[in-house]
Amino acid sequence: QVQLVESGGGLVQPGGSLRLSCAASGFTVSFNFYLMRWYRQAPGKERELVATIGSGGNANVADSGKGRFTISRDNGKNTVYLQMNSLKPEGTAVYYCSALLASLQYWGQGTQVTASS
């Protein structure tokens, strides 16, 4: 079955950097065709979209991360990344990877990111 496994979360001081990874497996359709997204959910808040990357590599980052976050993908490794620089305390959340194709959407289990001194 489809699995999305996030890694790379942790505790970082405000202003620091983290690189999240999401390794995908079990797709019956090539990973290349999936739209990949990163979401996050802070305690007591709704899940919000952080960044999107299409099958052709076209990327978009939400306003909350513009200029600081970069999403990328390596189709040969079935992996999507989220590079986060200049992290702010309000970026503390569980970060989730998601894969979308037509009406299908798959989710990972999430990885905790905490920006705190």
PyMOL commands that set and color helices and strands:
alter all, ss='L'
color gray80, all
select helices_A, chain A and resi 31-33+63-65+89-91
alter helices_A, ss='H'
color red, helices_A
select strands_A, chain A and resi 3-7+10-12+18-25+35-41+48-53+59-61+69-74+79-84+93-101+104-107+111-115
alter strands_A, ss='S'
color yellow, strands_A
deselect
rebuild
show_as cartoon
